[in-house]
């Protein structure tokens, strides 16, 4: 083995061009593979820090009233306790509810925190270790909370917060019962403060009642390890209907904790990109292996005398195979170390592109090291085994009979075709992905969110809103101010079943989304009315009127909707033109707009954008004049909307980068093969030139073989890419059409790259002096 190692190092040290091509290709591919797998493992390891994560499930709801079933994570508050009592299979059941940006104050420190509410079983299901204090106090003593380590440091510094008081919400004083370890970034449950569900009404005004008609919480259960989860999920399907009567059909089902992050309940989710990038990583590594195989077999002419001499001197085939595999292994290990250098250089850029921070310790975790060792072993077998078998099959007498490795090896050309199939497939996919994301960015939404600022409406500001609004409008930079229950185009709205309106006999029922807004809503978002009118501040009776969108009116079958009596005998005041109030992943659905002040959660401020810094300072000062508890926080509506698709844009950029890497690797392999092709046809080139052939004709002759296989790859890649992309585009309600130019452009890129790569060597051979060529031959 040591002898094999020394010989292998000697060959690598010579630094021949094929060796350098192999090392560069393997280093780049391994670096790309490792980076992708760091991201993939980060995604698939969500929530696995919980000790019993494999047996933890969230109970979700599926509304099957209509032809298009919809899934929800909200469940009734009593569901957890009732299921625990009624099903022996359940070990623990937790009720959980989260609230965002509730004001917190300690001495002169003010901030807004994410607060969650839970019952006692929460800590029997999830693993959130305690740093200090006692968890039992959270449920035994009223007005107590747990802090995470991060927010504890913000409020108390290095001091021990246990037992200290803190002001939460408008005027509620709480005592700190304990401090939890910082929640890992790979957690679907994220909070900064945790308290008992008994405190929900005190802090949010929402009642926590034993009400099966109130779908407002999340329910998690822990099942024994040997439970048949599928059978149990079927068992609870109709459980909600045994507890209450509904005019709609709710079905319960289980979602494993490990799938919550990866799978959106209504389709899609990060699992799509995890799958795509896992395939891309494998393909990039496979391309490098193909290059290795092609170059190794192409060097048969160079190594045939060495192999033959070793056989004559008594070397066994097993000995020769181990020699070739050892050489391959050393090159791969050397490339692996080189790839870590590449990773170190581009790691900050990679984190910036993904929008995530990956601890460097992840590179040295036992699971990741085992993965790398497995990949290296697999790469060694793929890259080294075929060349070893190929070279050792050659008879020793071949070297004395002017042996030439088969120039038109079918396997080699199949591998070349596969490389370019992948490259063309990835080019087409990159173009379509960016075209689709660009289409979403410029899609007409039906409203204008430019220069609209969202401010969270705190409890203490709610009662002073009219004065606050008047004070803001004294500034000429502020155009309008309104209130909304949700962020338009960003939040997922609530919904209700509607079957009561004039003219409906009860046989028609539709699902409508609900939005509560105040008077200046249309002006703030530049939304137009289709007919009728909107809410008016001068008409108090508008508080018992509603506004529908065009889609809702069409679904109800109304031809003259204004004045029609509907839910709770409310009259329809007007019809608003359709606008995309939800993500562009879904089509515009029926919408009812209400005037419900208790539902308001955000203040939307429209500014003219002339002097944003000064305007923001004015809004902040005015905000602080009206509240001494809440900390001023704002978010631009258009930036929040862009953030919905930011991860997709990042994935698109990464996809294009790795597509480029795949093309570079394919070109490297083609460059190495064209080098051998020209060297082995030098005699033919010399004779053709001596007989009068031009450089252009010889160049065409040398290029035709490769062009043929690139064209075959194009023919195979087009239908495969089309099928894949059609399915990917189905995730969007608004999507592009795939024009033929996309496919032709991708094929042209692959053809040009291959021609340029081949021409570098072909021109060199075609321009050589035929006298020198024939003399050397």
VMD Tcl script that draws the C-alpha trace (Angstrom):
set ca {
  {0.00 0.00 0.00}
  {2.85 2.39 0.82}
  {4.36 1.62 -2.60}
  {1.03 2.46 -4.27}
  {0.92 5.68 -2.28}
  {4.42 6.75 -3.36}
  {3.74 6.00 -7.04}
  {0.44 7.90 -6.88}
  {2.10 10.95 -5.31}
  {4.79 10.84 -7.99}
  {2.17 10.95 -10.75}
  {0.30 13.81 -9.08}
  {3.54 15.73 -8.51}
  {4.31 15.66 -12.22}
  {1.28 17.95 -12.55}
  {0.22 16.94 -16.03}
  {-2.65 18.93 -17.50}
  {-5.22 16.07 -17.16}
  {-4.24 15.65 -13.51}
  {-4.67 19.36 -12.85}
  {-8.05 19.32 -14.63}
  {-9.20 16.41 -12.47}
  {-8.06 18.03 -9.23}
  {-9.64 21.39 -10.11}
  {-12.90 19.76 -11.17}
  {-13.10 17.57 -8.09}
  {-12.24 20.47 -5.76}
  {-14.89 22.73 -7.22}
  {-17.53 19.99 -7.23}
  {-16.76 18.89 -3.66}
  {-16.90 22.51 -2.46}
  {-20.26 23.00 -4.18}
  {-21.53 19.68 -2.81}
  {-20.46 20.47 0.75}
  {-22.01 23.96 0.68}
  {-25.31 22.65 -0.64}
  {-25.38 19.83 1.90}
  {-24.70 22.28 4.75}
  {-27.88 24.12 3.75}
  {-29.86 20.90 3.13}
  {-28.90 19.39 6.50}
  {-29.78 22.66 8.21}
  {-33.27 22.48 6.69}
  {-33.99 18.82 7.37}
  {-32.70 19.01 10.96}
  {-35.39 21.45 12.07}
  {-36.84 20.54 15.48}
  {-34.63 17.46 15.87}
  {-33.11 18.92 19.02}
  {-36.27 17.84 20.88}
  {-35.66 14.50 22.59}
  {-38.91 12.93 21.37}
  {-39.24 14.79 18.06}
  {-40.12 11.61 16.11}
  {-43.20 11.06 18.32}
  {-44.40 14.68 18.47}
  {-47.29 15.70 16.22}
  {-49.31 18.83 15.57}
  {-53.06 18.31 15.22}
  {-54.17 20.22 12.12}
  {-57.58 20.94 10.64}
  {-58.77 20.20 7.11}
  {-61.95 21.96 5.96}
  {-63.59 19.57 3.47}
  {-66.84 21.50 3.08}
  {-65.99 22.55 -0.46}
  {-64.49 20.92 -3.52}
  {-61.17 22.59 -2.71}
  {-60.22 21.41 0.82}
  {-58.10 23.85 2.82}
  {-55.81 23.11 5.78}
  {-55.37 25.16 8.95}
  {-53.15 24.92 12.03}
  {-55.70 26.57 14.33}
  {-57.70 24.31 16.65}
  {-60.14 24.89 19.57}
  {-58.53 25.64 22.97}
  {-60.07 22.60 24.73}
  {-58.90 20.13 22.06}
  {-55.66 19.16 23.83}
  {-57.19 18.33 27.22}
  {-60.20 16.54 25.74}
  {-58.05 14.40 23.44}
  {-55.78 13.52 26.36}
  {-58.80 12.29 28.31}
  {-60.51 10.50 25.42}
  {-57.58 8.75 23.73}
  {-55.40 6.37 25.71}
  {-52.76 6.51 22.96}
  {-51.78 10.09 23.89}
  {-49.09 10.54 26.56}
  {-49.16 14.34 26.67}
  {-51.14 17.09 24.90}
  {-50.24 20.78 24.78}
  {-52.20 23.88 23.83}
  {-50.02 26.63 22.35}
  {-50.69 30.17 21.12}
  {-48.22 32.81 20.01}
  {-48.55 36.59 19.86}
  {-46.14 38.97 18.14}
  {-44.59 42.21 19.30}
  {-46.20 42.79 22.68}
  {-44.60 45.73 24.57}
  {-42.25 44.88 27.44}
  {-40.71 47.33 29.89}
  {-38.13 46.98 32.65}
  {-37.00 50.21 34.28}
  {-36.03 52.47 31.33}
  {-35.66 49.62 28.83}
  {-38.52 49.25 26.34}
  {-38.85 46.67 23.61}
  {-41.45 44.60 21.78}
  {-41.28 40.85 22.24}
  {-42.83 37.70 20.80}
  {-44.82 36.09 23.60}
  {-46.27 32.58 23.58}
  {-48.84 30.94 25.85}
  {-48.98 27.25 26.77}
  {-50.26 24.71 29.28}
  {-48.22 22.52 31.63}
  {-47.86 19.58 29.22}
  {-45.87 21.81 26.84}
  {-42.63 21.00 28.70}
  {-43.42 17.29 28.79}
  {-43.48 17.31 24.99}
  {-40.79 19.79 23.94}
  {-37.17 20.08 25.04}
  {-36.46 23.69 26.06}
  {-33.84 23.41 28.84}
  {-33.90 25.80 31.78}
  {-30.82 27.86 32.67}
  {-32.20 29.25 35.91}
  {-35.42 29.24 37.92}
  {-38.31 26.80 38.14}
  {-40.77 25.85 35.38}
  {-43.47 24.74 37.85}
  {-43.85 28.32 39.11}
  {-45.06 29.30 35.66}
  {-48.26 27.30 36.17}
  {-48.55 27.39 39.97}
  {-48.22 31.15 40.42}
  {-50.21 33.75 38.45}
  {-48.41 36.58 36.64}
  {-45.17 34.68 36.08}
  {-43.15 34.28 32.89}
  {-40.11 32.52 31.46}
  {-37.55 34.45 29.42}
  {-35.14 33.18 26.80}
  {-31.46 33.86 27.44}
  {-31.28 36.45 24.66}
  {-34.09 38.71 25.86}
  {-32.97 38.23 29.46}
  {-29.62 39.73 28.51}
  {-31.31 42.65 26.72}
  {-33.41 43.48 29.76}
  {-31.19 42.56 32.71}
  {-27.68 42.28 31.32}
  {-25.59 39.81 33.31}
  {-27.81 40.07 36.39}
  {-29.99 37.16 37.51}
  {-33.58 38.04 36.44}
  {-35.33 35.33 38.49}
  {-37.78 36.93 40.90}
  {-37.54 40.38 39.32}
  {-40.64 42.15 38.08}
  {-41.35 43.26 34.53}
  {-44.16 45.24 32.90}
  {-45.86 43.51 29.93}
  {-48.63 44.91 27.77}
  {-50.34 48.07 28.94}
  {-50.17 47.72 32.72}
  {-49.65 44.06 33.64}
  {-46.81 43.32 36.07}
  {-45.19 39.88 35.93}
  {-42.46 38.10 37.86}
  {-39.67 36.19 36.11}
  {-39.92 32.51 37.10}
  {-36.93 31.32 35.08}
  {-34.65 31.65 32.08}
  {-34.62 29.19 29.16}
  {-31.66 28.39 26.98}
  {-31.58 30.32 23.73}
  {-33.94 28.63 21.28}
  {-32.00 26.99 18.42}
  {-32.34 28.61 15.01}
  {-33.68 25.26 13.72}
  {-36.93 25.55 15.65}
  {-40.42 26.06 14.27}
  {-41.55 27.32 17.69}
  {-39.96 30.70 18.32}
  {-40.71 32.95 21.24}
  {-38.88 35.31 23.56}
  {-41.25 35.12 26.51}
  {-43.37 32.15 27.58}
  {-46.26 32.22 30.02}
  {-49.36 30.26 31.03}
  {-52.52 30.29 28.92}
  {-54.28 31.68 31.99}
  {-52.58 35.01 31.23}
  {-53.83 35.20 27.64}
  {-56.82 37.46 28.32}
  {-54.80 39.75 30.58}
  {-52.22 40.45 27.88}
  {-54.16 40.24 24.61}
  {-57.81 40.68 25.49}
  {-58.58 37.32 23.85}
  {-60.61 35.03 26.05}
  {-59.30 31.53 26.64}
  {-62.53 29.65 27.00}
  {-63.65 26.05 26.86}
  {-65.20 26.82 23.48}
  {-65.21 24.35 20.60}
  {-66.31 27.06 18.20}
  {-63.21 29.15 18.82}
  {-60.42 27.95 16.50}
  {-57.50 30.00 17.80}
  {-54.75 27.76 19.22}
  {-52.28 25.12 18.10}
  {-52.44 21.62 19.55}
  {-49.43 19.31 19.94}
  {-49.46 15.73 21.18}
  {-46.84 13.17 22.18}
  {-47.57 9.56 21.23}
  {-45.85 6.40 22.52}
  {-43.02 5.21 20.31}
  {-44.80 2.07 19.06}
  {-48.10 3.78 18.13}
  {-49.46 3.27 14.63}
  {-49.48 6.96 13.70}
  {-51.38 6.53 10.44}
  {-54.15 4.54 12.09}
  {-54.38 7.06 14.95}
  {-54.58 9.97 12.50}
  {-57.55 8.26 10.84}
  {-59.09 7.63 14.27}
  {-59.26 11.33 15.18}
  {-60.57 12.53 11.78}
  {-64.14 13.24 12.91}
  {-63.37 13.97 16.56}
  {-64.26 17.69 16.40}
  {-67.79 16.97 15.14}
  {-68.45 14.84 18.25}
  {-67.82 17.89 20.44}
  {-69.82 20.56 18.60}
  {-72.19 21.06 15.68}
  {-70.78 22.85 12.67}
  {-72.27 24.09 9.42}
  {-68.95 23.21 7.82}
  {-67.01 19.93 7.87}
  {-63.78 20.00 9.94}
  {-61.48 16.99 9.86}
  {-58.50 16.56 12.18}
  {-55.23 14.94 11.14}
  {-51.66 14.61 12.43}
  {-48.60 16.37 11.04}
  {-45.21 15.12 12.32}
  {-43.12 17.79 14.02}
  {-40.19 17.01 11.69}
  {-42.31 17.95 8.65}
  {-43.79 21.23 9.88}
  {-40.89 23.35 8.60}
  {-40.42 21.43 5.35}
  {-44.04 21.01 4.26}
  {-46.55 23.86 4.06}
  {-49.94 22.53 5.05}
  {-51.49 23.66 1.75}
  {-48.68 22.48 -0.49}
  {-45.17 23.56 -1.31}
  {-42.61 24.57 1.29}
  {-38.83 24.24 1.66}
  {-38.98 20.52 0.85}
  {-39.18 21.46 -2.84}
  {-35.86 23.29 -2.73}
  {-34.30 20.69 -0.44}
  {-35.10 18.05 -3.05}
  {-33.94 20.19 -5.98}
  {-30.64 21.21 -4.40}
  {-29.91 17.69 -3.16}
  {-30.26 16.52 -6.77}
  {-28.13 19.44 -8.03}
  {-25.40 18.63 -5.48}
  {-25.37 14.98 -6.53}
  {-25.32 15.91 -10.21}
  {-22.39 18.31 -9.77}
  {-20.41 15.60 -7.99}
  {-21.40 13.07 -10.63}
  {-20.21 15.38 -13.43}
  {-16.81 15.61 -11.75}
  {-16.71 11.81 -11.47}
  {-17.60 11.50 -15.17}
  {-14.76 13.88 -16.04}
  {-12.41 11.73 -13.98}
  {-13.55 8.55 -15.74}
  {-13.34 10.08 -19.20}
  {-9.89 11.54 -18.68}
  {-8.59 8.38 -17.02}
  {-9.76 6.13 -19.85}
  {-8.56 8.65 -22.44}
  {-5.07 8.37 -20.95}
  {-4.96 4.67 -21.79}
  {-2.59 5.44 -24.66}
  {-0.20 7.14 -22.24}
  {-0.30 4.44 -19.58}
  {-0.58 1.28 -21.71}
  {3.16 0.62 -21.77}
  {3.40 1.08 -18.00}
  {0.48 -1.28 -17.35}
  {1.79 -3.85 -19.85}
  {5.29 -3.80 -18.37}
  {3.92 -4.31 -14.87}
  {1.91 -7.31 -16.09}
  {4.98 -8.80 -17.81}
  {6.96 -8.38 -14.58}
  {4.33 -10.37 -12.70}
  {1.88 -7.78 -11.34}
  {-1.56 -9.31 -10.81}
  {-4.74 -7.64 -11.99}
  {-5.79 -7.17 -8.37}
  {-2.49 -5.39 -7.69}
  {-2.97 -3.08 -10.69}
  {-6.58 -2.29 -9.79}
  {-5.55 -1.33 -6.24}
  {-2.81 0.88 -7.72}
  {-5.24 2.82 -9.94}
  {-7.85 3.13 -7.17}
  {-5.15 4.32 -4.74}
  {-4.16 7.03 -7.20}
  {-7.79 8.05 -7.56}
  {-8.27 8.08 -3.78}
  {-5.26 10.29 -3.18}
  {-6.40 12.75 -5.81}
  {-9.88 12.84 -4.29}
  {-8.58 13.34 -0.74}
  {-6.22 16.06 -1.98}
  {-9.18 17.67 -3.78}
  {-11.26 17.44 -0.59}
  {-8.68 19.44 1.39}
  {-8.47 21.94 -1.45}
  {-12.27 22.25 -1.46}
  {-12.19 23.30 2.21}
  {-9.93 26.17 1.20}
  {-12.46 27.20 -1.46}
  {-15.28 26.94 1.11}
  {-13.38 29.13 3.56}
  {-13.02 31.83 0.89}
  {-16.65 31.90 -0.25}
  {-18.45 30.95 2.99}
  {-19.42 34.56 3.91}
  {-20.86 35.03 0.41}
  {-22.76 31.74 0.73}
  {-24.28 32.84 4.06}
  {-25.25 36.15 2.51}
  {-26.97 34.44 -0.44}
  {-28.90 32.00 1.75}
  {-29.74 34.61 4.39}
  {-28.67 32.19 7.11}
  {-25.74 31.87 9.48}
  {-24.19 28.41 9.65}
  {-21.90 27.63 12.61}
  {-18.46 26.49 11.43}
  {-18.76 23.68 13.95}
  {-21.32 22.10 11.60}
  {-18.41 21.21 9.30}
  {-16.86 19.13 12.06}
  {-19.92 17.46 13.49}
  {-19.82 13.66 13.58}
  {-22.78 13.32 11.20}
  {-21.24 15.67 8.66}
  {-17.81 14.00 8.84}
  {-19.46 10.61 8.28}
  {-21.31 12.06 5.30}
  {-18.06 13.38 3.80}
  {-16.28 10.08 4.36}
  {-19.15 8.25 2.69}
  {-19.12 10.66 -0.26}
  {-15.34 10.33 -0.64}
  {-15.61 6.55 -0.58}
  {-18.43 6.60 -3.13}
  {-16.53 9.06 -5.32}
  {-13.42 6.87 -5.17}
  {-15.41 3.82 -6.26}
  {-17.25 5.65 -9.06}
  {-14.19 7.51 -10.32}
  {-11.56 4.85 -9.86}
  {-13.19 1.48 -10.39}
  {-14.11 1.76 -14.08}
  {-10.73 3.22 -15.18}
  {-8.98 0.52 -13.14}
  {-10.99 -2.28 -14.77}
  {-10.61 -0.68 -18.21}
  {-6.83 -0.31 -18.02}
  {-6.16 -3.73 -16.53}
  {-8.22 -5.48 -19.25}
  {-5.66 -4.44 -21.90}
  {-3.38 -7.28 -22.96}
  {0.38 -6.76 -22.49}
  {1.03 -7.43 -26.20}
  {-1.12 -4.42 -27.10}
  {1.68 -1.99 -26.31}
  {3.90 -3.69 -28.92}
  {1.16 -3.59 -31.58}
  {0.61 0.17 -31.66}
  {-2.41 -0.05 -29.37}
  {-4.75 2.91 -29.38}
  {-7.57 3.25 -26.88}
  {-10.87 3.18 -28.71}
  {-11.38 6.70 -29.88}
  {-15.13 6.42 -30.17}
  {-15.76 4.65 -26.89}
  {-19.54 4.42 -26.51}
  {-19.44 4.71 -22.73}
  {-17.30 7.83 -22.90}
  {-19.65 9.51 -25.34}
  {-22.71 8.51 -23.32}
  {-21.10 10.18 -20.31}
  {-20.39 13.33 -22.34}
  {-24.01 13.37 -23.48}
  {-25.18 13.00 -19.89}
  {-23.02 15.93 -18.81}
  {-24.51 18.21 -21.41}
  {-28.01 16.89 -20.76}
  {-27.60 18.07 -17.15}
  {-26.08 21.40 -18.21}
  {-28.87 22.18 -20.70}
  {-31.52 21.05 -18.18}
  {-30.07 23.39 -15.52}
  {-29.75 26.33 -17.95}
  {-33.41 26.01 -18.99}
  {-34.47 25.73 -15.35}
  {-32.44 28.80 -14.31}
  {-33.98 30.93 -17.05}
  {-37.53 29.86 -16.18}
  {-36.98 30.32 -12.41}
  {-35.68 33.88 -12.84}
  {-38.37 34.71 -15.40}
  {-41.08 33.50 -13.00}
  {-39.64 35.40 -10.02}
  {-39.34 38.53 -12.14}
  {-42.96 38.08 -13.21}
  {-44.06 37.92 -9.57}
  {-42.08 41.05 -8.73}
  {-43.76 43.07 -11.49}
  {-47.22 41.50 -11.25}
  {-50.06 44.02 -11.04}
  {-51.45 43.58 -7.52}
  {-54.47 45.85 -7.70}
  {-53.13 48.06 -4.92}
  {-50.10 50.29 -4.33}
  {-48.01 49.66 -1.22}
  {-45.19 52.05 -2.13}
  {-44.29 54.38 0.76}
  {-46.82 52.69 3.05}
  {-45.51 52.05 6.56}
  {-46.97 49.47 8.94}
  {-46.92 50.22 12.68}
  {-48.15 47.64 15.20}
  {-51.22 48.94 17.03}
  {-50.62 48.52 20.75}
  {-53.39 48.40 23.33}
  {-52.60 51.81 24.80}
  {-52.50 53.42 21.34}
  {-55.80 51.82 20.28}
  {-57.87 54.07 22.56}
  {-55.99 57.18 21.39}
  {-55.99 56.39 17.68}
  {-58.11 59.35 16.55}
  {-55.84 61.86 18.30}
  {-52.75 60.03 17.06}
  {-54.03 60.10 13.48}
  {-54.86 63.81 13.67}
  {-51.40 64.58 15.01}
  {-49.75 62.63 12.20}
  {-51.79 64.36 9.52}
  {-50.52 67.74 10.65}
  {-47.32 66.79 8.83}
  {-47.64 67.60 5.09}
  {-45.40 64.60 4.28}
  {-48.12 62.21 5.47}
  {-50.91 61.62 2.95}
  {-53.24 59.24 4.78}
  {-53.55 56.99 7.81}
  {-55.74 53.91 8.23}
  {-56.21 50.82 10.38}
  {-56.19 47.17 9.24}
  {-56.51 43.80 10.87}
  {-53.82 42.32 8.62}
  {-50.92 43.35 6.40}
  {-52.28 43.57 2.86}
  {-50.66 41.11 0.46}
  {-48.60 39.58 3.26}
  {-50.75 38.14 6.05}
  {-52.99 35.12 5.72}
  {-56.52 36.31 6.42}
  {-59.14 34.58 8.51}
  {-62.19 33.08 6.83}
  {-65.84 32.21 7.39}
  {-68.58 30.23 5.68}
  {-71.15 32.43 4.02}
  {-74.58 31.09 3.05}
  {-76.91 33.90 4.05}
  {-77.69 36.64 1.54}
  {-80.83 37.83 -0.16}
  {-81.71 35.58 -3.06}
  {-79.89 32.55 -1.69}
  {-82.22 29.71 -0.74}
  {-79.49 28.10 1.34}
  {-78.21 25.67 -1.26}
  {-75.18 27.85 -2.10}
  {-72.35 28.29 0.37}
  {-68.96 29.95 -0.17}
  {-65.80 30.42 1.86}
  {-64.84 34.11 2.18}
  {-61.75 35.71 3.67}
  {-62.26 38.48 6.22}
  {-60.48 41.82 6.49}
  {-61.30 44.63 8.90}
  {-60.23 48.16 7.90}
  {-61.05 51.78 8.73}
  {-62.19 54.67 6.59}
  {-59.01 55.74 4.75}
  {-58.16 52.26 3.52}
  {-58.83 52.94 -0.19}
  {-56.83 56.17 -0.22}
  {-53.89 54.63 1.61}
  {-53.53 51.68 -0.77}
  {-54.89 53.27 -3.97}
  {-57.67 50.68 -4.34}
  {-60.68 51.42 -6.53}
  {-64.37 50.71 -6.07}
  {-66.19 48.75 -8.78}
  {-69.63 49.98 -7.67}
  {-71.35 51.44 -4.63}
  {-69.28 53.15 -1.96}
  {-66.84 52.44 0.87}
  {-67.18 53.12 4.61}
  {-67.65 56.79 5.45}
  {-66.53 58.46 8.67}
  {-69.55 60.75 8.48}
  {-72.06 57.87 8.48}
  {-72.07 55.89 11.73}
  {-74.51 53.36 10.28}
  {-71.63 52.08 8.12}
  {-70.52 50.13 11.16}
  {-73.20 47.60 10.27}
  {-72.41 47.48 6.56}
  {-69.97 45.36 4.55}
  {-67.98 45.61 1.33}
  {-67.28 42.63 -0.95}
  {-64.71 42.17 -3.69}
  {-65.68 41.30 -7.27}
  {-64.77 37.62 -6.88}
  {-67.12 37.26 -3.90}
  {-70.01 38.88 -5.78}
  {-69.45 36.55 -8.74}
  {-69.34 33.51 -6.43}
  {-72.62 34.61 -4.80}
  {-74.24 35.07 -8.21}
  {-75.36 38.66 -7.51}
  {-76.05 40.95 -10.47}
  {-77.05 44.00 -8.40}
  {-75.22 43.51 -5.09}
  {-75.40 47.02 -3.57}
  {-78.04 47.07 -0.83}
  {-78.34 43.27 -0.69}
  {-78.67 41.99 2.88}
  {-76.14 39.38 3.90}
  {-74.41 38.04 7.04}
  {-76.14 39.21 10.26}
  {-78.50 41.23 8.02}
  {-75.68 43.62 7.08}
  {-76.27 45.56 3.83}
  {-73.65 45.49 1.08}
  {-72.43 49.08 0.77}
  {-70.27 48.51 -2.29}
  {-68.04 46.23 -4.32}
  {-64.30 46.75 -4.31}
  {-62.17 45.89 -7.34}
  {-60.20 42.67 -6.99}
  {-56.69 42.99 -5.55}
  {-54.13 40.40 -4.43}
  {-54.60 40.54 -0.67}
  {-52.77 37.21 -0.26}
  {-49.56 35.71 -1.63}
  {-49.30 35.35 -5.41}
  {-49.02 31.61 -4.85}
  {-52.82 31.58 -4.71}
  {-55.56 33.13 -6.84}
  {-57.76 35.99 -5.65}
  {-60.53 34.52 -3.49}
  {-63.81 35.93 -2.18}
  {-63.25 38.72 0.34}
  {-65.55 40.50 2.78}
  {-64.38 43.78 4.31}
  {-65.85 44.70 7.69}
  {-65.73 47.65 10.04}
  {-64.65 45.90 13.26}
  {-62.44 48.15 15.46}
  {-61.71 45.31 17.90}
  {-59.89 43.42 15.16}
  {-57.43 46.16 14.22}
  {-53.79 45.16 14.63}
  {-51.82 47.58 12.41}
  {-51.70 51.27 11.54}
  {-50.86 51.90 7.87}
  {-49.33 55.30 7.14}
  {-48.96 56.57 3.56}
  {-46.10 59.08 3.14}
  {-45.01 60.99 0.05}
  {-41.43 59.72 0.17}
  {-39.81 63.16 -0.24}
  {-37.80 63.07 2.99}
  {-38.25 59.63 4.51}
  {-35.69 59.95 7.38}
  {-37.31 63.16 8.65}
  {-40.81 61.73 8.21}
  {-39.90 58.56 10.12}
  {-38.42 60.62 12.95}
  {-41.64 62.63 13.13}
  {-43.77 59.46 13.23}
  {-41.54 57.97 15.94}
  {-41.69 61.13 18.06}
  {-45.46 61.31 17.73}
  {-45.73 57.61 18.58}
  {-43.61 58.03 21.72}
  {-45.72 61.05 22.78}
  {-48.82 58.86 22.80}
  {-47.40 55.74 24.46}
  {-44.83 55.25 27.17}
  {-44.80 51.46 27.01}
  {-44.56 50.21 23.43}
  {-41.34 50.62 21.51}
  {-41.69 52.17 18.05}
  {-41.27 49.58 15.30}
  {-42.17 49.96 11.65}
  {-42.05 48.04 8.39}
  {-42.41 49.26 4.82}
  {-45.28 47.44 3.13}
  {-43.48 46.96 -0.19}
  {-40.37 45.64 1.59}
  {-42.52 43.20 3.57}
  {-44.15 42.05 0.34}
  {-40.75 41.52 -1.30}
  {-39.67 39.53 1.75}
  {-42.38 36.97 0.94}
  {-40.40 35.97 -2.14}
  {-36.91 36.75 -0.85}
  {-36.13 33.12 -0.11}
  {-37.25 32.16 -3.60}
  {-35.04 34.87 -5.12}
  {-32.11 33.57 -3.07}
  {-32.79 30.03 -4.20}
  {-32.94 31.27 -7.78}
  {-29.55 32.95 -7.47}
  {-28.02 29.85 -5.87}
  {-29.55 27.66 -8.54}
  {-27.96 29.81 -11.26}
  {-24.58 29.76 -9.53}
  {-24.57 25.99 -9.28}
  {-25.77 25.77 -12.87}
  {-22.70 27.78 -13.84}
  {-20.53 25.41 -11.76}
  {-22.01 22.42 -13.63}
  {-21.26 24.08 -16.99}
  {-17.68 24.87 -15.93}
  {-17.14 21.27 -14.81}
  {-18.56 19.91 -18.08}
  {-16.31 22.28 -20.03}
  {-13.26 21.18 -18.04}
  {-13.96 17.57 -18.90}
  {-14.54 18.42 -22.55}
  {-11.32 20.42 -22.64}
  {-9.35 17.44 -21.34}
  {-10.98 15.08 -23.84}
  {-10.39 17.44 -26.75}
  {-6.72 17.58 -25.74}
  {-6.41 13.80 -26.12}
  {-8.55 13.77 -29.24}
  {-6.25 16.22 -31.02}
  {-3.08 14.42 -29.84}
  {-4.36 11.08 -31.11}
  {-5.35 12.48 -34.48}
  {-2.22 14.46 -35.16}
  {-1.11 12.11 -37.98}
  {-4.53 12.45 -39.63}
  {-4.37 16.24 -39.25}
  {-0.89 16.35 -40.79}
  {-1.92 14.27 -43.80}
  {-5.07 16.32 -44.37}
  {-3.12 19.56 -44.24}
  {-0.49 18.18 -46.58}
  {-3.33 17.27 -48.98}
  {-4.66 20.83 -48.92}
  {-7.34 20.86 -46.21}
  {-7.96 24.28 -44.66}
  {-7.82 25.04 -40.93}
  {-11.58 25.69 -40.92}
  {-12.34 22.31 -42.51}
  {-10.12 20.45 -40.04}
  {-11.68 22.41 -37.17}
  {-15.17 21.40 -38.34}
  {-14.06 17.77 -38.68}
  {-12.69 17.67 -35.14}
  {-15.76 19.38 -33.68}
  {-18.50 17.37 -35.39}
  {-18.24 14.34 -33.10}
  {-18.77 16.42 -29.98}
  {-21.47 18.65 -31.51}
  {-23.49 15.55 -32.41}
  {-23.60 14.41 -28.79}
  {-24.45 17.91 -27.52}
  {-27.42 17.99 -29.91}
  {-28.57 14.58 -28.67}
  {-28.32 15.90 -25.10}
  {-30.44 18.91 -26.12}
  {-33.17 16.70 -27.59}
  {-33.35 14.67 -24.36}
  {-33.10 17.66 -21.99}
  {-35.93 19.74 -23.48}
  {-38.88 17.41 -22.65}
  {-37.36 16.53 -19.26}
  {-36.94 20.20 -18.31}
  {-40.40 21.07 -19.63}
  {-42.05 18.36 -17.52}
  {-40.15 19.38 -14.37}
  {-40.81 23.11 -14.79}
  {-44.51 22.71 -15.57}
  {-44.91 20.93 -12.22}
  {-42.82 23.57 -10.42}
  {-44.88 26.43 -11.91}
  {-48.05 24.79 -10.60}
  {-47.04 26.16 -7.17}
  {-47.96 29.64 -8.42}
  {-51.42 30.90 -9.30}
  {-49.82 33.51 -11.54}
  {-47.14 32.04 -13.77}
  {-45.29 32.59 -17.02}
  {-45.59 30.60 -20.20}
  {-42.46 28.80 -21.36}
  {-41.60 30.19 -24.79}
  {-39.59 28.15 -27.27}
  {-36.77 30.71 -27.22}
  {-35.90 29.61 -23.66}
  {-35.10 26.10 -24.85}
  {-33.29 27.27 -27.99}
  {-31.27 29.79 -25.99}
  {-30.21 27.10 -23.47}
  {-29.19 24.75 -26.30}
  {-27.25 27.57 -27.98}
  {-25.32 28.31 -24.77}
  {-24.36 24.65 -24.39}
  {-23.34 24.44 -28.06}
  {-21.26 27.63 -27.97}
  {-19.53 26.57 -24.73}
  {-18.69 23.15 -26.19}
  {-17.44 24.65 -29.48}
  {-15.23 27.18 -27.68}
  {-13.85 24.48 -25.40}
  {-13.09 22.10 -28.27}
  {-11.76 24.84 -30.54}
  {-9.01 25.82 -28.09}
  {-7.29 22.49 -28.75}
  {-8.61 21.91 -32.27}
  {-7.23 25.21 -33.60}
  {-3.89 24.47 -32.00}
  {-3.74 21.10 -33.76}
  {-5.03 22.44 -37.07}
  {-2.43 25.23 -37.13}
  {0.49 22.88 -36.45}
  {3.11 22.40 -39.19}
  {2.28 19.11 -41.04}
  {5.98 18.43 -41.61}
  {6.69 18.51 -37.87}
  {3.64 16.35 -37.16}
  {4.56 13.62 -39.68}
  {8.22 13.70 -38.69}
  {7.30 13.12 -35.02}
  {4.84 10.36 -35.94}
}
mol new
graphics top color blue
foreach p $ca { graphics top sphere $p radius 0.5 }
foreach p [lrange $ca 0 end-1] q [lrange $ca 1 end] { graphics top cylinder $p $q radius 0.2 }
display resetview
